[in-house]
Structure formats: structure tokens, C-alpha cells
């Protein structure tokens, strides 16, 4: 007999999910602070709400990441090329203060730079972020003193971005606020937060995801457009969203999201395009002309080949691989027995871009951390992936220490660095495989085990399917995407569903 239609008055509002009750790793980790929360604990009666706790933990971890950069702050960025690698404290920020003309008061995109770079090679909104930090940097003292201040000013601005990210992740899945701790405590997040300016785009993307989860399609589009004006990868989220809205018939909401994205991106980019086109286009030409670089499987192929592929050939093959991944994600979306969650597909599309790209800088892990938490909030799988990313973080700096010193005793030789790249690739592929399994077997999805359908899906949450293929089109397979609330039980796959 089919279940009755759910209404706000027919079912009691489900309680928040407690990670220590459903995740063994979370329960074991909670022993450090007194163990899992008790049955009779009064929740919501203290200033220490989950979101506030998560935000404070994130700020604390961010501060630890700043401490980790201390050896470079004092000397490594200025007096020794290899010491900033052996201490794993490298950052682009102080180097580009002078290298991209901020120390000389040059205007990004409009003023030419000395040397071969000619113009700033970052998207416009990131350039604005960099320029604002330069305005706040004291112009007196030695260039070393100014670069230290520039890094500190940027670190303060990026800390705000980090806080925004964890708050947005904690609030996107309304019943799972403690999932934000996965972001706050992610070691790769703390280690890479101040290498570059990626946290700006990540914060805007996380804010966009929160808006979509609240059903605010236009606000989602505006924030996603701003994120794309800071970094290219956020625009890829429109692909999965198009497929999900196609399957659910939510064309009006997708139109708002797409229109908001386009208008916001143009509002930021158009003035620079019109008055400084050469400077504006530098990011895109640099990305196209850049050769095979650190972190990609293309580098392993190039360094083990007597006749490496040309940059144009790699661009072509990388594009074809990305298109194949997009096709596979589209097929998965339209044939899955239950409509995939938005966060699951968002992670897969960004991961596909990272895996097929010709470069993987260590801070690119920041793109995936919030999406991974929303897609697969399981501590075991998240920590496995993070361990691989930390290994890569150490591997690239040790490899650069080796290449700058030429001494194998002071770093990691090429073969060792290839193993570090392999660990990064395998860790990301592992998390992709687990998420694909959750899509094909939704009974294994830890979010849906707690009784939710798609809490980050906004208008897609509990929506009926109108267009599907394959097994999903069979009678009874897609008519009821939400089976009603379930109670918490001991863990993934457990048969104990008693209160």
C-alpha cells in the first residue's frame, strides 16, 4: 500500500542528525571531548550552537595553518628558495605582491607588467581581491616588510572566507549542522588555505549552494556568477543542475539560476573586457598556453616519455576526457534509480575537471572539500581522501626541494613525486567511486539513510521525476523519490531502526 502524502502536520519534524550516533569514526573521535552526546541532553539551550562551534573550530584550524607558515614568514620566502619547500610553507601571495606590480601601484589588467607575463593571470574578481589587499598593505619599509604585511592582510581576508564556507556547509543540510566539522577539521584545508586566493571562489560557491538549498534560484545564480568571476571551476555546477532540473521538470528555476549566473559574471567582467581586453583575456590565454604542470597524470606521462605530447595535443585530449566524464555523469543522472542529489553531482563534475586537467596545484583541494562534505558526509571516507591529499601536499614541496637543491637527501626525487601524484589521483577516484555507488544504491547514501531526500536540492528536494531513462523509467521506480522520514540507527547499513 503506498504511503500517504507527507504534509507538515502529518509527520513530526525530524530531529537533527547526531554524527556520534550514526558514524563510528565520529563516535570514536568524540571520546577526546567526553564521548557521544547523551540521550537526555538538552539540545539548543546554549549559546554554543553547532554552527557557532563549527565556525570557531574552523578559525582555530585556520590559525594553526598560519602557524605552519611561520618558517617562511620569517625567512623562507625571502632568503632561501629551497627552505620554503623543505618546511612545506610556500605561498604565492608574498611572491606576487612585487611580481605582479602591486608593490609599484600598477592597476591589474590595465597596466602592463615588466617581463614575459605582461598582465595579471587571474580572473577579474580575484584580481580585485588582490588589489584591495594591496590597498590595505602599508607602503613603507622594506619590500620584505611589505610582502609580510600583504600576506597577513590576505590571510585575514581569507579567514573570513573560511568562516563563510563552514557556516554555509553547516546550514545547507539543515538537519546535519555538525557536518561542517568535516570542513573545519580537514587537514588539507588548513594546510593550503593561504597558498593562493582560491578560498574566495570556494566561499562564493558554498554560499550559492546554500541559496539553492533554500529555493532561492536567482540568488544562487548571482553568487555562482561571482564565483566564476573569481575562478573558472564553479561554472561547471550548471551542468549537473541542468540535468537534475531536466529530470524533475524544474525549467523555470534553472532559467533563473542560469540568468543570474550570466548577469553577475558579465557585471564583473564586462567593464574590464571593454576597456582592457588584453589584460582581461590573459587568464584565458595563459590557461590555454600553459604546458603540462605539477600534480597531473599528464606530467607523469611527459616525464616518462622520450617524445612528450605538445601542449595543443594535451589540451585536446584533456578536453575530450572531460567531455567523456560529462557524458558519463549525464547518463548516471538520467538513469539512476533515484534522482541523484545536487551535491553528489557537483562533486563529481569538479572532480572530473581536476582529474583530467593538465595541472593540479595543491590548493585545488579547497574546491572539493565543501562539495565532498555535502556529497558524502562520512568521516572514514573523507579522512581516507584527506590523507591522500596531505601526502600529495608534502610530496610536491619535497619534490621542489629536490629540484631546487639537486640533492636527493633534501627532497623527493621524480619517481617519488609520481607516487605522490598517484596517491592524490587514487584518493579522489576513491571518493568519486563511493559517491557513484551511493547514487546507484541510494540505500547506502548516509544522507538519505537519515530520512532526507536532497536537502541541498532546493526545489528538487522530494520533487517528482518527469524525464528518465533506463531502469529509472520502469513503473514504480521514480514515482516516489522520497520515502518518508526515518529514524537514526547505529550506522550505515545497520538493521537496527528502533528509536
N, C-alpha and C positions, 0 to 999 in steps of 0.2 A: 504493500500500500504506500503510495507516495506521501512524503512528509508534507505537512501543512505549510502554507506560505508563512515565512517569518515576518513578523511585524515588531515594532519597538515595544508593544505591550504584551506580545505573546511569549517573549523569551527574556529572561533576566540578562542584563548586560554582562558579558563575560568579564571575569576578573583579569587583571594584568598577569602576564606570564612571568613566573619567577624562574630565572635561569638555574638556580640551585636545585630546583625541583625536577627539572627536565633535562639537565645537561650534567653528566658525570664529571667532566673536567671543571665546570663552573663550581660544582659542589665541592670538589676536592680543593680548588683554589680558595674557596670561601673559608676554609679552615684557618687561613692566615689571619682572618679578622673575626674569628669566633664561630665559624661554621654556618650552615644554611639557616635561613630565617625560620623562626618557629611558626607552628600552626596558628597560634593565638596572637601573633604580633599584630599590633595596630598600625596599619599602613596609611600613609597620607596624613599623619597627625604631627609631623615635624617639618621644620624648615628644610631639612635635608631630603628634598625630593630627589628621585632618580636623576632627573635632568641636571639639577644643580650639582649633584655628586659627580656625575659623569663629566660635566664641564670643568670642575675643579681638578679632577684626575687628569684630564687632557692638558690643562695648563701646567700641572706639575710635571707630566711627562715631557711636554714641550720644553720646560725649563731644564730638565735633565739632558735633553738633546742639545741645548745651548751650552751646557757644561761640557758635553762631549766635544764641542768645537773649540774649547778653551786653548789647547795647544797651538792651534792655528791662529787664533785671535792674537796671541802674544807674539808669535814669530813666524809660524809656518806659512802664512800667506805672503810673507814679505821677504824672508831671508833664505828660504830653502825650498826648492821645487819638490824634492822627494819627501821631506818631513811631513808635508800636508797629506801625503799618501800613506806613509807608514803609521801616522796617527789617525788615519781614516776621518779627517776633519775638513776635507776640501769643501769649498763653496764657490760658486760662480760669482756671487754677489759682490764681494770686495774687489775682485779682479776686473769686473765690468764697470765699476764706478769710473775708473780712468779710461779703461779700454774702449768704452762706448761713449765717451765725451761728456759724461755727467759732471766730472770734476772741472771741465772747462766751460760749463754752462751751455753746451750745444743743445739744440732743440731736437729731440728724436724725430726721425723721418723727414725733417725739413733741412737740417744741416748735415753736410757730408762729413764723414769721419775720415781721419787720416788712415792710410794703409789700404789693404785689399777689401775690407768688409764694406766700406763706403756708407752703409746705413745700418741702423739697428735692426737685427734679425728676429724680432719678437712681434707678436700680434699687437694691435694698437692699444687695447685696454691694459695689457701687461706693460707696455711702454709708458702709459700714463701712471701706472702704479710705481714704476721705477723712477719716473720724473718727480712724483710727489715726494717719494723718499729722499730724492736728491735735494729738493727744496728744504726739507726738514733737517738736512745734514749741515752742521756748521762748516763754513768755508774757510776757517782759519786753521793754522797749524800745518804740520807736515802732511804730505799726501797719505802717508801711512795712518796718521791720526784720523784723517777724513774718511779713509776706507773703513776703519774700525767703526766709526760713528755710522757710516752708511749701512754697514752690516747690522748694527744694533737697531737702527731705525727700521730697517726692513724686517728684522726679527720680531720687533714689537707689532708691526702691521700684520705679519704672517701669523702671529699668535692669535690675533683677533679672528683671522680666517679659520684657524684650527678650532677655536671655540665655536664658531658658527657651524662648522662641519659636524662636530659631535652633537650639538644641540639639535640640528636638523635630522641627523640619523636617529637620535633618540625619540624624536617626535613623529617621524614618518610612519613607523609602525606603532600606532597608539597604545597597543596592549603590550609592547615589548620595549619599554624605555631603556631597560638595562642593556640592550644590545649595543648601545652607544659605547659601553665599556670596551668592546672589541676594538673600536677605532681608537679610543683614548689610550689603551694599553698596547696597541700594536707597535712592536719594536721598530719595524721598518719605517713607520710613520714618524716616530721621534727622530730617528737617525737621518732621515732625508728631508725633513721639513724645511730646512734653511739652506739647502743646496742651491735652489733656484726659486722661481716665483710661481710654481705650479699650484700652490695652495689657493691662490686667488681663483683660478678656474674651478678647482675642486669645491671650494666653498659656494660659488655661484651654482654649480651643478647640484650640490646637495640641497641648496635652497630651492632649486627648481623641482627636484624630486619631492620635497615636502609640499610644495604648492600643488603639484599634480595629485598627490595623495589626498589633499583636501578638496579636490574637484575644481581647482582654480586653473583652468586650462590656459587662459590668456597670461596670467602671472607666470605660469610655468614657461611659456614660450618666451616671454620677455627676459626672464632670468637665464634661460638656456641660450638665448641670443647673446646676452652679455658674456656668458661663459665661453661661447665660441669666439667672441671678440678677444678673449684672453688666451685661449688655447684652442686648437682645432678639434680635439677629440670629442667634446660634448655634442657636436652636431650629429655624431653617429647615433645618438639616442633617438633621433627622429625616425630612424629606420624601423627598429622594433616597435616603436609606438604606432607607426603607420600600420604594421601588420596586426597588432593587437586591436586597434580600432577598426580595422577591416573585418577581423573575425567577429567582433562584437557589434559592428554597425554603428560605431560612435564617430561618424564623419564630422559632425559639427565641432566636436571637441578637438579633434585632430586639426581641423582647419584653424581654430583659434590658436592652438599651440604652434602650428607652422607659421601662421601670420605674425604672431608675437615674436617668434624667433627671428624671422626675416627683418621685421621693422627695427627691433632692438639692435641687431647686428649692423644694419645699414646706418642707424643713427650714430653709432660709434665710428664706423669705418668710412662713411661717405665723405665727411669733411676732409679727412686725410687723403682719401683717394682723389678728390678733386684738386687739391692744392699741392700735394706732394706724392704723386703717383709712384715715382721711382722708389721713394722711401717706404711707402705703404706696401709695395709689392715685394720688397726684399725678403720678407718672411717666406713667401710662397716660392720665389725663385731659389732661395737658399735651401729650402726643404727638397726641392726637385733636384738641385745640382749637387747636394751633399752626397758624398760617397758612402760606401758601407762603413759602419762605425761600431762603437762598443756595444756589447750586450746582445747582438742579434745572431741568429744561426747563419746569416749571410756572412758574418765575419769569420765564423769557423770554416765555412766553405772557402772563403777567399784566402785565408791563411794556410789552408791545406791544399791549395791548387797552384799548379805552375802557370796556369793561364786564367786568372780571375775574370769574372764577368764584369763587363763595363757597367757604369752607373746607370745608363739608359736601360740596359738589359735587366738589371736588378729592379729598377723602377717598374718595368713592365711585368716581370714575374711576381713582384710583391703585390701589385695591383690585381693581377689575376688570382693570386691566392686569397686576397681579401674578398674579392667578388665571389669566389667559391665558398668562403666561410659565410658570407651574407646569404648566399643561396641555401646553404645548409640550415642556417638559422630560420630563414623564411619557411622552409619545408617543415622544420620542427614546430614552428609556431602554429602553422595551419593544420597540422596532422596530429598534434599531441592530444591524448585522450581528455585532457582538461586544459583550458586555456592557460598558458604559462603566465607567471607573474611578471610584471614590468621590470622589476629589479633583476630577475634572473636573466632576461634577455639583454638588459642594459649591461650587465657584467660580461656576458658572452660576446657582445659586439665590440666592446672596448678591449677585451682580452684578445680577440681576433686581430684587431688593429696592432696591438702591442706585439703579438707573436709573429706576425708577418712583416712588420716594419723592418727597415734596414738599420735602425739604431734603437737601442734601449738604454737611456740614461737611468741611473739608479733611482732618481726621484720620480720616475714614471709610475712606480708602485703606488704613489699617492692617488693616482687616478682610480685605481681599482679598490683601494681599501674600503671606502664607504659603500661602493656597489657590492663588494663581496659580503659585507656585513648584512646588507639588506637582502641579498640573494640567498645566502647560506649562513645564517647566524648560529653556527655550530662551532664551539671552541676548538675541538680536536682538529677539524679540517682547516680552520682558519690558522691555527698555530703551525700546522704542517707547512702550509703555504708560506707563512711568515718566516719560518726557519730557513726555507729555501731562499727567500729574498734577502735575509740578513747575510746568508752565506755569499750571495752574489755581491751585496754591498761591500763586504770585506774583500772579496775576490778582485773586484775592479780596482780598488785602491792599491792592493798588494801588487797587482799586475802593473799599474802605473809606476809604483815604486821601483819595480824591477826594470821597466823600460827607461826610466829616467836615470837610474844608477848603473844599470848593466850588471848588477851583482845579484845572482840567484839567491844569495843568503839574505838579501834585504827585501825580497819580494817574491812574487809568484810568477814563474815562467809561463810561456804561452800555453803549453799543454794544460797546466793547472788552471789557467783562466778559462780555457774552453770547458773544463769540468764545471767551473762556477756558472758559466752561461747555461750549460746543460741543466744544472740544478734549478736555475730560475725558470727555464722553459718547462721542465717537468713539474715543478710546483704549480705553475699557472695552469698547465694542462690537467693536472690532477683536480684542481678546483673546478675547472670547466667540466670535466667528466662527471664529478659529483652533482653539479647543478643540472647537467643534461639528464642524468639518472632521475633526479627529483622531478624534472618535467615529464619524463616518460612514465614515472612511477610516483604520482603525486602523494601517495600514501607514505612515502619516505621523506617528504618535504617537512622540515621541522616547523615552519610557519603554519602550514595547513594542518599539521598534527594538533596544534593548539586550538583549532576550530575556525581559523580565518580563511578567507579565500585569497584576496590580493590586497592587503592593507596599504600597499604603496600604489595601487592601481587607480585610485580615484574613481572616476565614472566607470571604470572597468570592473571594479570590485562587485562581485555577485551578479554581474551582467549576463544575460543570455547570449549564447552564440548564434550568429546568423549566417556565418560562412565558414565552412570547414571542409577538409579533405580526408580521405582515407578512413582509418579506424575511428577518428573523432566524429565522422559523419554517420556512423551507424546509429540506428534508433536507440535512444536511452543513454548514449554516451556523452552528449553535450547539452542535454536539456536542463540539467540542474548543476550548474557549476559550483554551487555552494551547498553542502550537505547539512548545514546547521552547526551550531556551536558544540564543541566537545570539551570535556574537562581535561585537566592536566593529568599526566601519568608519569611513571618513573623514568622514561627515557625513550629515545627513538626506537620504534618497533616493539615497544613493550605491550603486552596483552592486558595489563592491569589498568583499567579505566575507571576504577572506583574513585569516589571523592575522598 
